[in-house]
Amino acid sequence: MSSTTDSPVTSSPARGLRSVPGRLGDLVGRHTRGLTLANIATQAGIIVTGGAVRLTGSGLGCSTWPQCEPGQFTPTPFGESTIHPYIEFGNRTLTGLLTIVAVLLAIGVWRTRRDLRWWGLVPLAGVAVQAVLGGITVLVHLDPVIVAQHMLVSLALVWYSTWLALRYRGARGRLGVNLAPERWVSAGLLLALLILGTVTTGAGPHSGDAGVTDRLAIDPATVARAHALTVWAFCALLVWIGWQIRRDRSAGARDEARKAYWVLVGVTLAQAAIGEIQYFTGLPSLIVGFHMLGAATLTAAHSAFFLLNKRERVA
């Protein structure tokens, strides 16, 4: 009889220990929506801090990867040391924060949204890809082709993270006029202008380190004009889309879809203005930095527009 009464008491600590992961998973699950927003912010933050690394000439502030210097992971002040290692290390530190957010996001989505389980793992996979590209970037001494790929993957993750956040909260598409062709053409133009933007940067003066002179063998003015023409084409398409939306008088047109369009218009015009200012003022580092932030914002705004203006089927 004594063994029967004792068994629940002796097993309860074990059950309590086994339930700890479950309780932590539930805690993460309750904050998953906030994690989707934190993921967007940190993905965009990597672009901004990466831009700061390049624009301050700190690209080789840490001479190796994943360590900062052989035998040490953090910068160590010495003699005539500069701020460059700390700027580069700050960018790597944000990568660590992004990794934590991506892991928690994957857990939260897995536990709360069965339909999005595998999609929730994509940001974490993207962090792994970026870590490898970041290491290669240092090892090849800031080769502009690799730097461009590093930037484009970050922008792709911002676009995807915005899409995932909207899908997670159950955002619905528009009712009424079908904008499918325009949405896909806008996506193609966005991709083209982002690629041309990285090519322009790769041919320009901001190499990321004073000792790096290897730039793309392309005339910066020529590729900048091609980039500008693509932006104008993107703006013209937005005017056409706006006309289509204005003509849509159906009762099913949703305000959220319209707002996403107008946000995209505003961000596009602001980014175009910053681009013109940086070009005609000789590419000052601060303005270029704002342009990089604008690229991340434009990418996120397009993702929201693309999802929210998808025509929703009505049963």
N, C-alpha and C positions, 0 to 999 in steps of 0.2 A: 504493500500500500504506500509506503514511503516513497518508493521509486516513482510511482504514478504521480504523486503530488509534486515531486521535485522536478520532473522533466520540463514542465513549462517554464519554470524559473530559470533553469540552467540554459535553455535554448533561446530565451528572449534576447540576450545581448547579441547573439549571432544573427538573429533576425533583424535586430536594429542596425547592425553593421551592414547587412546585405541591402537594407533599404536606403542607405545613405546615397548611393549613386542615383537611385530612383528619385529621391527628394531633390537632389541637385538638378537632375534632368527636368523635373517639374518646375523648379525655380527658373531655369533657363527658358523653358517653354513659355512661361508667363511673360517674359520680356523679349520674345522673339521679334515682335513688331519693331520695338526700339532698336534691336540689333540690326534689322534690315536697314534702318536709317544710319546707324553707326557705321555699317559696312560701306554705304555710299560715301560718307564723310571721310573715312580713312582711305578709301580707294582714291578719292580726289586729292586728299592730303598728300599721298605719295607723289602725285604729279607735281604739286606745288613745291614740296621739299626737294624732289628730284630736280626741279627747275632751279631752285636756290643753289643746289650743289653745282649745277652746270654754269649758272650765270655768275657765280662768285669764283669760278675757277677752282672749285674744291673737288673735282671729279676724281682726282688721284690723291686726295687728302689722306686716305688710307691706301697703302701701297699694295695690299693683298686682300683676299677674300677666302673664307668668311671672317678671318681675323683682320684687325685693322693694320697691325704690323706683325711680322713674324714673331710668334710666341706670346702675343697679347691681343685681346679682343677690343680693348678700349684705348683711346688716344692717351698718350702720356706726355705731359708738357716737358720740354727740354730746351735749353739754350735759346735759340732764335725761332722757336716753333711758332706757327701762325694759327689762325682760327680755322683753316681749311679742314684739318682732320676732324674737328668737332662738328662742323657742318655736315660732312660726309657721315660721321657717326650718328648724328641726329636723324638723318634720313634712314639709316639702317635700324635705328631704334624704333622709328615709326613703323617700319616693316614688321618688327616684333609685335607691336600693338595690333597691327592689321591681322597678323596671324591669329592672335588670341580671339579677336572679333570674328574672324572667319570660322574658327573652330566652334565657338559658342553658337554662331548662326547655324552652322551645319547641324549641331545637336538640337537646337530649338526647332528648326524646320522639320527635321526627321521625326521629332516626337509629336508635333502638332499638326502637320499638314501632309497626310499620306500622298496626296497627288503631286506634291512638290519635293518629295524626299530627295530624289537624285539631283534635282535642280539646285537644291540647297548646298550641295557639295562643290558646285562649280567655282564659287569664289575662293574656296580653300585650295582647289587644284590650280587656280590662277595665281595664288600667292606662291605656290611651289614653282610654277613656271617662271614667275618674275624673279624669284630668288636665284634661279639658275642663270637667267639672262643678266641679272645684276652682277653676278660673279664673272660671267664671260665679259661683260662690259669693262670691268676693271682689268681683267687679265689681258684683254686685247688693246688696252690703253685708249679707251673711249673711241673705238672705231665708230664713225658716224652711222654706218649701216646698222650696227647692233644697238646703238643708242636709239635710233629711230624705231626699231622693233620693240625695244623696252617701253617707249612712250606709247606706241600703238596698242600694245597689250594692256597697259594701264587704262587707256581710254575705252577699250573694249570692255574691260571689267566694270568701269563706271556705268556704261550703257546697260550692261547686263544686270548690275546690282540695282539700278533704278527699276528696270523691268521686274525683277524678282520682288522688290519691295511693294510694287503696285499689285502684282499678282497675289502676294501673300495677304494683303488687306482686302482682297476681293474686288479690286477695281474693275469696272465694267466698261465695255466699248460703247461707241456711239450708236444711236438709232437714226435712221434717215439716209441721207445721201451716202453712196459708197465711195470712199476715198482710197480704195485699195491700190490703184495704179500710182496715185500721187504719193502715198506713204512709201511705197517701195522705191520709187524714183528718188524721193528725198533721202532715203537710207543710202542709196548708191552715191548720191552727190555728197552726202556727209562723209562717207568713207573716202571719196576722192579728195575732198578738201582737207581732211585730216592727214591723209598720206602726203599730199603736196605740201602741207604745213611742216611735216617732219623733214621732208626733203629740203625745203627752204632753209630750215634750221641747220640741217647737215651741211649745207653749202655756205652758210653764213659764218660770222666771226666768232660766235660763242661756242668754242670747242669744249669747254668744261675744265680745261687746265692750261695754264700759260705755256707749258712745255709741249703741248699737243698741237701740231700744225696740220695733221692729216684731215682734210675736208673733202666732201664730195666734189668730183671734177665736173661741176655744173655751174653755169653762170647764175649767181644768186638772183639777179634782176629778172632774168628770163623765167625762172621757176616761180618767183614771187608774182609775176604777172599771170602765170597760169593758175596759181593759187587764187589770186584775186578774181579772175574770170569765173572760176568755179563757185566762189562765194556769190558773185552776181547771179549766176544761174540758180543757185540755191534760193536767193532772195526772190528772183522772178517766180520760181515755183511756189514760194510761200504766198506771193500775191495771188496767184491762180487758185491756190487752196483756199485763201481767204474769201475770194469771190464765190467759190463753190459753197463754202459754209454760210456765207451771207444769203445765198439763194435758197438755202435749205430751210423751209418754213414748216417742216414736219413737227408734229407735237412731240415726237420721240427724240428730238435733238437734245442732248444733255449739256448742261452748263459746264461740267468738268472737262468734257472733250474740247469745248470752245476755249476754256481757260488755258488748257494745255497748249493749244495753238497760239494764243496770244503771248503766253510766256516764251514760247519758242521764237516768236517774232521779235520780242523785246531783247532776248539774249543774243539773237543773231545780229541785230542792228548794233548792239553795244560791242559785240566782239569784232564786227566789221570796222567800227569806228576806232577801236583800240589798234587793230591791225594797220589801218591807214596812218594813225599817229606814230606808231613805232617805225613804220617804213620811212616816213618823211622826216623823222627826227634822228635817224641814224642808229636805230635799234638800241636805245638805252636799256640797260639791264632791268630796271624797275618796270618799265612799260612791257618789256618782253615777258616778265614774270606775270603781270596781270593778264597778258594774252594767253599764257599757259593755263592760268586759272579759268579764263574764259572758255578755253577749249574743253575743259572738264565740265563746266557748267552747260555749255552748248550741247555736249554729248548727252548729259543727263536730261536736259529739256527735250531733246529729240526723242529719247527713249520713252518719256512720258507721253509725248504727242503720238508716237507710233503705236503705243498700246491703247491709249484712251480713244483714239480715233479709228480704231479697228471696228468695222461694222459688226454689230452683234446680231446674231440670228434670232428671230422671234418665232417661237413655236406656233 
